[in-house]
Amino acid sequence: MQYEVKVLRGSEGLMAIMLEAADAVDAAAQAQAQGYTVIAARARQQWSDFPALDVATVRASEKTGALAEVLSRYIVYQSQMEGIRRKVITSSIYPAILAVVGGLVMLFLMLFVVPRFSHIYADIGGDLPLMSWLLMQWGRLLDEHWRLFLAGIILLCGGLVFAATRPACRQWVERKLWQFPALGKRLHLYQMARFYRSLGMLLQGGMPVLDSLRLVGGLLQASLRENLLLAATRIREGGSISQAMDQYGLATPLALRLLRVGERTGQMGGMMERIAAFYEDETARWVERFVKLFEPLLMTFVGLVIGIIVVLMYFPIFELAGSIK
């Protein structure tokens, strides 16, 4: 991740330098190793890369006389990316509500209802099934130490909120998400869609390929940015764009074929936008399929957990009623 470090050195005065680092501490250490006195270090927000892309696109299109065409493509690009974001957010609303409501019901049962039932069974006595006995033991433990449990919940919530505000924690979560095979692949495709859409737009605006690659690098995840730097070096040394992208994992087989077509026809920008459109469509289809599968699975899981808790609480009563008959 890129960090902006404000530094001092000799008579150069206060300045800001950009460094690639794991966290703010690492960025400060790198700056100190270069002889700077570090004043502050903060993560560079990715949204700042988009204004740079906008300005570069407009400047390049002014030189080629295609400003109107480039602006129209940029509007289409923005609407497509916003459409994907809205689709993801809209599809996540119902599962999120279901998970929150189900979690609250389970907490109510475990933190309020089960302790009350534990008192009833303690007064009645008798043998309980193993799982019911364990559930009642939990209720008694919670009833006796509820202040400690409440303090633990408050500390846990506070710790989660604090961690969510730390860039290092967010980067750790992001790295873990990328390590899941299925999810990591989709995150990769989504970033590739943004990458190729922006790169194609810059190339069609008349910007040189190496300058375009430098600008769009900020849209990629850290490991992909490193691969992009290697690919740019390969292109600078005379290699083709398709070979460089394929060698460093920045092109799928379909993208590789389209890049080769673009190199033969001279329509590289248009081919990159077609690659982006394919990635965007595939991402949208995957999100739709995932939500359709995840919603019933989540409902089944929440229903099973709540049902098991209720059955374990009432099972001794059922046995008692059977013995009375």
ROTIZA-434014 format. One line per field, with one value per residue: residue number from 1; residue in one letter; x negated, y, z of N, C-alpha, C, CB in turn. Coordinates in steps of 0.2 Angstrom, whole numbers. Atoms other than C-alpha are relative to their C-alpha. Glycine has a CB too. Layout:
BEGIN
seq: c(NUM_...) .
type: c(A_...) .
n_X: c(X_...) .
n_Y: c(Y_...) .
n_Z: c(Z_...) .
ca_X: c(X_...) .
ca_Y: c(Y_...) .
ca_Z: c(Z_...) .
c_X: c(X_...) .
c_Y: c(Y_...) .
c_Z: c(Z_...) .
cb_X: c(X_...) .
cb_Y: c(Y_...) .
cb_Z: c(Z_...) .
***
This chain:
BEGIN
seq: c(1_2_3_4_5_6_7_8_9_10_11_12_13_14_15_16_17_18_19_20_21_22_23_24_25_26_27_28_29_30_31_32_33_34_35_36_37_38_39_40_41_42_43_44_45_46_47_48_49_50_51_52_53_54_55_56_57_58_59_60_61_62_63_64_65_66_67_68_69_70_71_72_73_74_75_76_77_78_79_80_81_82_83_84_85_86_87_88_89_90_91_92_93_94_95_96_97_98_99_100_101_102_103_104_105_106_107_108_109_110_111_112_113_114_115_116_117_118_119_120_121_122_123_124_125_126_127_128_129_130_131_132_133_134_135_136_137_138_139_140_141_142_143_144_145_146_147_148_149_150_151_152_153_154_155_156_157_158_159_160_161_162_163_164_165_166_167_168_169_170_171_172_173_174_175_176_177_178_179_180_181_182_183_184_185_186_187_188_189_190_191_192_193_194_195_196_197_198_199_200_201_202_203_204_205_206_207_208_209_210_211_212_213_214_215_216_217_218_219_220_221_222_223_224_225_226_227_228_229_230_231_232_233_234_235_236_237_238_239_240_241_242_243_244_245_246_247_248_249_250_251_252_253_254_255_256_257_258_259_260_261_262_263_264_265_266_267_268_269_270_271_272_273_274_275_276_277_278_279_280_281_282_283_284_285_286_287_288_289_290_291_292_293_294_295_296_297_298_299_300_301_302_303_304_305_306_307_308_309_310_311_312_313_314_315_316_317_318_319_320_321_322_323_324_325) .
type: c(M_Q_Y_E_V_K_V_L_R_G_S_E_G_L_M_A_I_M_L_E_A_A_D_A_V_D_A_A_A_Q_A_Q_A_Q_G_Y_T_V_I_A_A_R_A_R_Q_Q_W_S_D_F_P_A_L_D_V_A_T_V_R_A_S_E_K_T_G_A_L_A_E_V_L_S_R_Y_I_V_Y_Q_S_Q_M_E_G_I_R_R_K_V_I_T_S_S_I_Y_P_A_I_L_A_V_V_G_G_L_V_M_L_F_L_M_L_F_V_V_P_R_F_S_H_I_Y_A_D_I_G_G_D_L_P_L_M_S_W_L_L_M_Q_W_G_R_L_L_D_E_H_W_R_L_F_L_A_G_I_I_L_L_C_G_G_L_V_F_A_A_T_R_P_A_C_R_Q_W_V_E_R_K_L_W_Q_F_P_A_L_G_K_R_L_H_L_Y_Q_M_A_R_F_Y_R_S_L_G_M_L_L_Q_G_G_M_P_V_L_D_S_L_R_L_V_G_G_L_L_Q_A_S_L_R_E_N_L_L_L_A_A_T_R_I_R_E_G_G_S_I_S_Q_A_M_D_Q_Y_G_L_A_T_P_L_A_L_R_L_L_R_V_G_E_R_T_G_Q_M_G_G_M_M_E_R_I_A_A_F_Y_E_D_E_T_A_R_W_V_E_R_F_V_K_L_F_E_P_L_L_M_T_F_V_G_L_V_I_G_I_I_V_V_L_M_Y_F_P_I_F_E_L_A_G_S_I_K) .
n_X: c(-4_4_0_2_4_3_6_5_7_5_-3_-6_-7_-5_-2_-4_3_-4_4_-4_1_-5_-4_3_6_5_2_4_7_3_1_5_6_3_3_-5_-3_-7_-5_-6_-1_-7_-2_-2_-7_-1_-4_4_3_-5_1_6_-2_-5_4_4_-4_-2_6_1_-5_1_6_-2_-6_-5_-2_-8_0_3_-4_-6_2_1_-6_-3_4_-2_-7_1_3_-5_-5_3_0_-7_-2_3_-3_-7_0_3_-4_-4_4_3_-5_-2_5_0_-6_1_5_-3_-4_4_3_-5_-1_6_2_-6_-4_3_1_-6_-2_5_-3_-5_2_4_-5_-4_5_-1_5_-1_4_7_0_-4_4_5_-3_-2_6_1_-4_2_6_-1_-4_4_5_-3_4_6_-1_-2_7_3_-3_2_7_1_-3_4_6_-2_-1_7_4_-3_3_7_2_3_-5_-4_4_0_-6_0_5_-3_-5_3_3_-5_1_-6_-1_6_0_-5_3_5_-3_-3_6_2_-5_1_6_-1_-4_4_6_-3_-2_6_3_-4_1_6_6_5_-2_4_-3_-7_1_2_-6_-5_3_-3_-7_1_3_8_3_-1_4_7_0_-1_6_4_-3_2_8_0_-2_5_6_-1_-5_-7_-4_-3_5_1_-5_-1_5_0_-7_-5_-5_-2_1_-4_3_6_-1_-2_6_4_-4_1_7_0_-4_1_-6_1_-5_-7_1_0_-7_-4_2_-3_-7_-1_1_-6_-6_1_-1_-7_-3_2_-3_-7_0_2_-5_-6_2_2_-6_-3_5_0_-6_0_5_-3_-6_2_3_-6_-4_4_0_-7_-1_4_-3_-7_0_-1_-7_-4_1_-4_-7_-1_0_-7_-5) .
n_Y: c(-6_-6_-5_-6_-1_-7_1_-5_2_-6_-6_1_-2_5_3_6_5_6_7_6_3_4_-4_-7_1_2_-6_-5_3_-1_-7_-1_3_-4_-6_-5_0_2_-5_4_5_3_4_-3_3_2_-4_-5_2_-2_-7_0_3_-5_-5_3_2_-7_-3_4_0_-6_1_4_-2_5_-2_2_7_3_-2_5_7_0_0_7_4_-2_3_7_1_-1_5_6_-1_0_7_3_-3_2_7_2_-2_5_5_-3_-1_7_2_-4_2_7_-1_-3_5_4_-3_-1_7_2_-4_-1_6_6_0_1_7_3_0_5_7_1_1_6_5_6_1_-3_2_-3_-7_-4_-2_-5_-7_-3_-2_-6_-5_-1_-3_-7_-3_-1_-4_-4_-6_1_1_-7_-4_3_-2_-7_0_3_-4_-5_3_0_-7_-3_3_-2_-7_0_2_7_5_1_4_7_3_0_5_6_1_2_7_5_1_-3_-7_-4_0_-6_-7_-1_-1_-7_-5_0_-4_-8_-1_0_-5_-7_0_-1_-7_-5_1_-3_-7_-2_0_6_6_1_-5_3_6_-4_-3_4_5_-1_4_7_2_-1_5_-1_-6_3_4_-5_-3_5_0_-7_1_4_-3_-5_4_2_5_-2_-1_6_4_-2_1_7_2_-2_2_-5_1_6_2_-4_-6_1_0_-7_-5_2_-3_-8_-1_0_-5_-7_-2_2_-3_3_7_0_-2_6_4_-2_1_7_0_-3_4_6_-2_-1_6_4_-2_2_7_1_-3_5_6_-2_-1_6_3_-4_1_7_0_-3_4_6_-2_-2_6_4_-3_0_7_2_-3_3_7_3_-1_5_7_0_1_7_4_-1_4) .
n_Z: c(0_1_-5_1_-6_-1_-3_0_1_1_2_4_-2_0_7_0_4_0_-1_-1_-6_-3_-4_-1_-4_5_5_-4_-1_7_1_-4_3_6_-3_-1_-6_1_-4_-1_6_1_6_5_2_7_4_3_7_5_3_4_6_3_3_5_6_4_4_6_5_3_5_6_3_-1_-7_-1_0_-6_-6_1_-2_-7_-3_0_-5_-7_-1_0_-7_-5_1_-4_-8_-2_0_-6_-6_0_-1_-6_-5_-3_-5_-6_-5_-3_-5_-6_-4_-3_-5_-6_-3_-3_-6_-5_-3_-4_-6_-4_-1_-2_-8_-4_0_-4_-6_0_0_-7_-5_1_0_5_5_7_6_0_3_-4_-6_2_2_-6_-3_3_-3_-7_0_2_-6_-6_2_5_1_4_7_3_2_6_6_1_2_7_5_0_4_7_3_1_6_7_2_1_7_0_-1_6_5_-2_2_8_2_-2_5_6_-1_1_7_4_-1_2_8_2_-1_6_6_-1_1_7_4_-1_3_7_2_-1_4_7_1_0_7_5_0_3_-5_1_-4_-6_-4_-2_-5_-7_-3_-2_-5_-7_-1_-1_-6_-1_4_7_2_1_7_6_0_4_7_4_2_6_6_1_3_6_1_2_-5_-2_-4_-6_-4_-1_-4_-7_-3_1_5_1_7_5_1_4_7_3_1_6_5_0_2_7_3_-3_-4_-7_-5_1_-3_-8_-2_1_-6_-6_0_-1_-7_-4_1_-4_-7_-2_0_-6_-5_0_-2_-7_-4_0_-4_-7_-4_-3_-4_-6_-4_-2_-6_-6_-3_-3_-6_-5_-1_-5_-6_-3_-2_-5_-6_-2_0_-7_-1_3_-3_-6_2_2_-6_-4_3) .
ca_X: c(0_-6_-10_-12_-26_-30_-48_-63_-81_-94_-89_-76_-62_-46_-41_-30_-37_-27_-33_-26_-25_-16_-10_-14_-28_-37_-35_-42_-57_-60_-60_-72_-84_-85_-91_-74_-67_-49_-35_-20_-15_2_10_13_32_36_49_35_29_46_43_26_34_47_34_23_37_43_25_22_38_35_19_28_44_55_61_80_77_66_78_93_83_78_96_101_86_92_110_104_93_107_119_108_106_125_128_116_124_142_138_130_144_156_142_135_152_156_139_141_159_154_139_149_162_148_140_157_160_142_140_158_169_157_152_170_173_157_166_181_172_161_177_185_169_168_157_155_149_130_133_147_136_122_134_141_123_120_135_130_112_119_131_118_105_116_106_90_98_106_88_81_94_91_72_74_86_74_59_68_72_54_47_59_51_33_26_15_30_40_25_24_42_40_25_35_50_38_32_49_48_66_67_49_52_68_59_45_57_65_48_44_60_56_38_42_56_45_30_41_48_31_24_39_36_19_8_-8_-6_-20_-13_5_-2_-10_7_18_6_14_31_23_19_1_-4_4_-5_-22_-17_-12_-29_-38_-26_-30_-49_-46_-37_-50_-63_-54_-42_-24_-10_-1_-17_-20_-3_-2_-19_-15_3_12_22_33_33_47_39_23_31_40_23_15_29_27_8_12_25_19_35_27_38_54_48_45_62_69_59_65_83_81_74_88_102_94_92_110_116_106_113_131_127_119_133_146_136_131_148_156_140_140_158_156_141_150_166_156_146_162_172_158_157_176_177_163_172_189_183_183_201_207_199_207_224_222_218_234_245) .
ca_Y: c(0_18_30_48_53_71_73_85_84_98_113_105_110_101_89_74_58_42_25_8_0_-13_0_18_12_3_19_30_17_18_37_37_25_37_51_60_66_59_72_61_46_41_29_36_35_26_38_51_41_44_63_60_48_61_75_64_58_76_82_68_69_88_84_72_82_68_77_74_56_52_62_51_35_41_44_27_20_29_23_5_5_13_0_-14_-6_-3_-21_-27_-16_-20_-38_-38_-29_-43_-56_-43_-39_-58_-61_-46_-51_-70_-65_-54_-68_-80_-68_-65_-84_-87_-72_-70_-85_-99_-92_-91_-109_-114_-109_-119_-135_-132_-131_-146_-157_-174_-180_-170_-175_-171_-156_-149_-150_-141_-127_-125_-125_-111_-102_-104_-98_-82_-79_-79_-69_-58_-42_-50_-56_-38_-30_-43_-39_-20_-23_-34_-22_-8_-18_-21_-3_2_-11_-6_12_6_5_-10_-20_-16_-22_-38_-41_-37_-49_-63_-60_-62_-79_-87_-95_-91_-74_-69_-74_-62_-48_-50_-50_-34_-25_-31_-23_-6_-8_-12_0_15_9_8_25_33_24_29_47_47_44_33_16_17_34_25_10_22_31_16_6_14_5_-12_-21_-21_-38_-34_-17_-26_-37_-21_-13_-29_-29_-10_-14_-28_-17_-3_-16_-19_-33_-33_-28_-45_-55_-44_-45_-63_-66_-57_-63_-48_-56_-71_-82_-72_-56_-62_-66_-49_-40_-50_-44_-26_-27_-33_-21_-6_-5_-8_4_-3_-21_-17_-9_-25_-35_-24_-26_-45_-44_-33_-44_-60_-51_-46_-63_-71_-59_-63_-82_-80_-70_-83_-97_-88_-82_-99_-106_-92_-94_-113_-110_-97_-107_-123_-114_-106_-122_-132_-120_-120_-139_-141_-129_-138_-156_-160_-152_-164_-179_-173_-172_-189_-196_-188_-197) .
ca_Z: c(0_-4_10_10_22_27_30_33_27_28_19_8_19_22_8_5_-2_-8_-2_-4_13_24_36_43_54_39_28_42_44_25_25_40_31_16_28_31_47_48_53_49_38_32_20_3_-1_-17_-22_-25_-40_-49_-50_-57_-70_-74_-77_-87_-98_-102_-106_-117_-126_-129_-138_-150_-152_-146_-129_-132_-136_-121_-109_-116_-113_-96_-91_-97_-87_-71_-73_-76_-60_-50_-57_-50_-33_-32_-37_-23_-10_-15_-15_2_11_14_20_31_39_41_49_61_66_68_78_90_92_96_109_117_119_126_137_143_141_144_162_167_162_171_187_183_180_196_206_198_198_189_175_159_142_140_128_138_154_145_139_157_164_152_159_177_173_164_178_191_181_170_174_168_152_149_151_139_126_128_127_111_102_107_100_84_81_85_73_59_60_59_41_46_52_36_26_36_33_14_13_22_10_-5_2_0_-17_-24_-16_-20_-39_-39_-31_-44_-58_-51_-50_-67_-74_-66_-72_-90_-91_-85_-95_-111_-108_-106_-122_-132_-126_-133_-118_-120_-113_-100_-93_-93_-83_-70_-67_-66_-54_-39_-43_-40_-24_-17_-25_-42_-42_-40_-55_-65_-61_-68_-83_-87_-86_-98_-110_-108_-113_-129_-125_-131_-120_-121_-116_-102_-95_-97_-89_-73_-70_-77_-90_-92_-107_-115_-111_-118_-135_-136_-132_-146_-157_-152_-155_-173_-177_-167_-157_-140_-131_-138_-134_-116_-114_-121_-108_-94_-100_-100_-82_-76_-83_-75_-59_-59_-63_-49_-37_-42_-41_-24_-17_-23_-15_1_6_8_16_29_33_35_47_58_59_63_77_85_83_92_106_109_108_120_132_131_129_148_149_136_145_161_153_146_163_171_158) .
c_X: c(-4_1_-3_-4_-3_-6_-4_-6_-4_4_5_6_5_2_4_-3_5_-4_5_-2_5_5_-4_-7_-6_-1_-4_-8_-4_-3_-7_-7_-3_-2_5_1_8_4_6_0_7_1_3_7_0_4_-4_-3_5_-1_-6_2_4_-4_-4_4_2_-6_-2_5_0_-5_3_7_6_3_7_0_-2_5_6_-2_-1_7_3_-4_2_7_-1_-3_5_5_-2_0_7_3_-2_4_7_0_-2_5_4_-4_-2_6_2_-6_0_6_-1_-5_3_5_-4_-3_6_2_-6_-1_6_5_-3_-2_6_2_-5_3_5_-2_-4_5_3_-5_1_-6_2_-4_-7_0_4_-3_-5_3_2_-6_-2_4_-2_-7_1_4_-4_-6_2_-4_-7_1_2_-7_-4_3_-1_-7_-1_3_-5_-7_1_0_-7_-4_3_-3_-7_-1_-3_5_4_-4_-1_6_0_-4_4_6_-3_-2_6_1_6_1_-6_0_5_-3_-6_3_3_-5_-2_5_-1_-7_0_4_-3_-5_3_2_-5_-3_4_0_-6_-6_-4_2_-4_3_7_-1_-2_6_5_-3_3_7_-1_-2_-7_-3_1_-4_-7_0_0_-7_-5_3_-2_-7_-1_2_-5_-6_1_5_7_4_4_-5_-1_5_1_-5_1_7_5_5_2_-1_4_-3_-6_1_3_-6_-4_4_-1_-7_0_3_-1_5_-1_5_7_0_0_6_4_-2_3_8_2_-1_6_6_-1_0_7_4_-2_3_7_0_-1_5_6_-2_-1_6_3_-4_0_6_1_-4_3_6_-2_-3_6_4_-4_0_7_1_-4_3_6_0_2_8_4_-1_4_8_2_0_6_5_-1) .
c_Y: c(6_4_6_2_7_0_7_-3_6_6_0_2_-6_-2_-6_-5_-6_-6_-5_-4_-4_4_7_-1_-2_6_5_-3_1_7_1_-3_4_7_5_0_0_5_-4_-5_-2_-3_5_-2_-1_5_6_-2_1_7_0_-3_5_6_-2_-2_6_3_-4_1_7_0_-3_3_-4_1_-3_-8_-3_2_-5_-7_0_0_-7_-5_1_-3_-8_-2_1_-5_-6_1_0_-7_-4_2_-2_-7_-2_3_-5_-5_4_1_-7_-2_4_-2_-7_0_3_-5_-5_2_0_-7_-2_4_2_-6_-6_1_-1_-7_-4_0_-4_-7_-1_-1_-7_-6_-6_0_4_-3_4_8_5_2_5_7_3_2_7_6_2_5_8_3_3_5_5_7_-1_-1_7_4_-3_2_7_0_-3_5_6_-1_0_6_3_-3_2_7_0_-3_-7_-6_-1_-4_-7_-3_-1_-6_-7_-2_-3_-7_-5_-1_3_7_4_0_6_7_2_2_8_5_0_4_7_1_1_5_7_0_1_7_4_-1_3_8_2_0_-6_-5_0_5_-3_-5_3_3_-5_-5_1_-3_-7_-1_-1_-5_1_6_-2_-3_5_3_-4_0_7_0_-4_4_6_-3_-2_-6_2_0_-7_-5_2_-1_-7_-3_1_0_6_-1_-8_-3_4_6_0_0_7_5_-2_3_7_2_-1_5_7_3_-2_2_-3_-7_0_2_-6_-5_2_-1_-8_-1_2_-4_-7_2_1_-6_-4_3_-2_-7_-1_2_-5_-6_2_1_-6_-4_4_-1_-7_0_4_-4_-6_2_2_-6_-5_3_-1_-7_-2_3_-4_-8_-3_1_-5_-7_0_-1_-7_-5_1_-4_-7) .
c_Z: c(0_6_-1_6_-1_3_-1_-2_-2_-2_-5_2_1_-6_2_-5_0_1_0_6_3_4_1_3_-5_-4_4_0_-7_-1_4_-3_-6_3_2_7_-1_4_1_-6_0_-6_-6_-2_-7_-4_-3_-7_-5_-2_-5_-7_-4_-4_-6_-6_-4_-3_-6_-6_-3_-5_-6_-3_1_7_1_0_6_6_0_3_8_4_0_5_7_1_0_7_5_0_4_7_2_0_6_6_1_2_7_6_4_4_6_6_3_5_7_5_3_6_7_3_4_7_5_3_5_6_4_2_3_8_4_0_4_7_1_1_7_5_-1_1_-5_-5_-6_-5_0_-3_3_7_-2_-1_7_4_-3_3_7_0_-2_5_5_-2_-6_-1_-4_-7_-3_-1_-5_-6_-2_-3_-8_-5_-1_-4_-7_-3_-1_-6_-7_-2_-1_-7_0_1_-6_-5_1_-2_-8_-2_1_-5_-7_0_-1_-8_-4_1_-3_-8_-2_1_-5_-6_0_-1_-7_-5_1_-4_-8_-3_0_-5_-8_-2_-1_-7_-6_0_-3_4_-2_5_7_5_3_6_7_3_2_5_7_1_2_7_0_-5_-7_-2_-1_-7_-5_-1_-5_-7_-4_-1_-6_-7_-2_-4_-7_-1_-2_6_2_3_7_5_2_5_7_3_-1_-5_0_-7_-5_-1_-4_-8_-2_0_-6_-6_-1_-2_-8_-4_2_4_7_5_0_3_7_3_-1_6_6_0_1_8_4_-1_4_7_2_0_6_6_1_2_7_4_0_4_7_4_3_5_7_4_3_6_6_3_3_7_5_2_5_7_4_2_6_7_2_0_7_2_-3_3_7_-1_-2_6_4_-3_2) .
cb_X: c(5_1_-3_6_-6_5_-4_1_0_-5_-6_0_2_6_-6_8_-7_4_-4_-2_-2_-3_1_5_0_3_7_2_1_5_5_1_2_6_-5_6_-2_2_1_6_-5_5_5_-4_5_3_5_-6_-1_7_0_-6_3_5_-4_-4_6_3_-6_-1_7_-1_-6_1_-1_-2_-1_4_-3_-7_2_2_-7_-4_5_-1_-7_0_4_-4_-6_3_2_-7_-3_4_-2_-7_-1_3_-4_-7_5_4_-5_-2_7_0_-7_1_6_-2_-6_4_4_-5_-3_7_0_-6_-2_4_3_-6_-3_6_-1_-7_2_5_-4_-4_5_2_1_7_-2_-2_3_-5_3_7_-3_-4_6_4_-6_0_7_-1_-5_4_6_-4_-6_7_-2_-3_6_4_-4_0_8_1_-4_4_7_-2_-3_6_5_-4_1_7_2_-3_-5_-5_5_2_-7_-1_6_-2_-6_3_4_-5_-3_7_0_6_1_-6_3_6_-4_-4_6_4_-5_-1_7_-1_-5_2_7_-2_-4_6_4_-5_-1_7_1_1_3_-7_-2_-7_1_3_-5_-5_3_3_-7_1_3_-5_4_-2_2_7_0_-2_5_5_-3_1_7_2_-3_4_7_-2_-2_-6_0_3_6_2_-6_-2_7_0_-7_-3_-1_-4_-4_8_2_7_-2_-4_6_5_-4_-1_8_1_-5_2_8_-2_6_-7_0_2_-6_-6_3_-1_-8_-1_3_-5_-7_2_1_-7_-4_4_-2_-8_-1_3_-4_-7_2_1_-6_-5_5_2_-7_-1_6_-2_-7_2_4_-5_-5_4_1_-7_-2_5_-2_-7_1_5_-7_-4_2_-3_-7_-1_2_-5_-6_2_-1) .
cb_Y: c(0_3_-3_5_-5_5_-5_5_-5_-2_5_-7_6_3_-1_1_-2_0_1_-5_5_-6_-3_4_-5_-6_3_1_-7_-2_4_-3_-7_1_2_-1_7_-7_6_5_-6_6_-5_0_6_-7_3_2_-8_-1_5_-4_-6_3_3_-6_-4_5_0_-8_-1_5_-3_-7_2_-7_7_3_-3_3_7_0_-2_7_5_-3_2_7_2_-3_4_7_-1_-2_7_4_-3_1_8_2_-4_4_6_-4_-3_7_3_-5_1_7_0_-4_4_6_-4_-3_7_2_-5_0_7_6_-2_-1_7_4_-3_3_8_1_-1_6_5_-1_-3_1_-7_8_1_-4_-1_-3_-7_-2_-1_-6_-5_0_-2_-6_-3_-1_-4_-6_-4_2_3_-6_-5_4_-1_-8_-1_4_-4_-7_3_3_-6_-4_4_-1_-8_1_5_-5_5_0_2_7_4_0_4_6_0_0_6_5_-1_3_-8_-4_2_-4_-7_-2_0_-7_-5_1_-2_-7_-2_1_-6_-7_1_0_-6_-5_2_-2_-7_-2_2_7_0_3_-7_2_6_-2_-5_5_4_-4_1_8_1_-2_-7_-1_-7_1_6_-4_-5_5_1_-7_-1_6_-3_-6_4_3_-5_-2_-4_-6_5_-4_0_8_3_-4_3_7_-2_7_1_0_-8_0_3_-7_-5_2_-1_-7_-2_2_-5_-7_-2_4_-2_1_7_0_-4_6_6_-3_0_8_2_-4_3_7_-2_-3_6_5_-4_1_8_1_-4_4_7_-1_-3_6_4_-5_0_8_1_-5_3_7_-2_-3_6_6_-4_-1_8_2_-5_2_7_2_-2_4_7_-1_-1_7_5_-2_1_7_1) .
cb_Z: c(6_-6_7_-2_0_3_-4_6_-6_-6_-3_-2_-4_4_-5_-1_1_-6_7_-7_5_4_7_4_5_-4_-1_7_2_-5_2_7_-3_-4_-4_-4_4_1_-4_0_1_1_1_-6_2_0_4_5_0_3_5_3_1_5_5_2_2_5_5_2_2_6_3_2_-7_0_1_-6_-6_1_-1_-7_-3_2_-4_-7_-1_1_-6_-6_1_-1_-7_-3_1_-4_-6_0_0_-6_-5_1_-3_-5_-4_-2_-3_-6_-3_-2_-4_-6_-2_-2_-5_-4_-2_-4_-5_-5_-3_-3_-7_-3_1_-4_-7_0_2_-6_-6_1_0_-8_7_-3_-1_1_-7_-4_-8_2_3_-6_-4_4_-1_-8_-1_4_-5_-7_2_2_-2_1_7_3_-1_5_7_1_1_6_4_0_3_6_3_-1_5_7_1_1_6_5_-3_6_6_-2_0_7_2_-3_4_7_-1_-2_6_3_-1_2_7_2_-2_3_7_-1_-2_7_5_-3_3_7_2_-3_4_7_0_-1_6_5_-1_0_7_-3_7_1_-4_-1_-4_-6_-3_-2_-5_-6_0_1_-7_-5_2_7_2_-1_6_6_0_2_6_3_0_5_6_1_1_6_4_-4_7_-5_-1_-7_-4_0_-3_-6_-3_0_7_-1_-7_3_-1_3_7_2_-1_5_7_-1_0_7_3_-2_2_-6_-3_2_-1_-7_-3_2_-4_-7_1_0_-7_-4_2_-3_-8_-2_2_-5_-7_0_0_-7_-5_1_-2_-7_-3_0_-4_-5_-3_-2_-5_-5_-2_-3_-6_-4_-1_-4_-6_-3_0_-5_-6_-1_-1_-5_-2_5_-2_-8_2_4_-6_-5_4_-1_-8) .
***
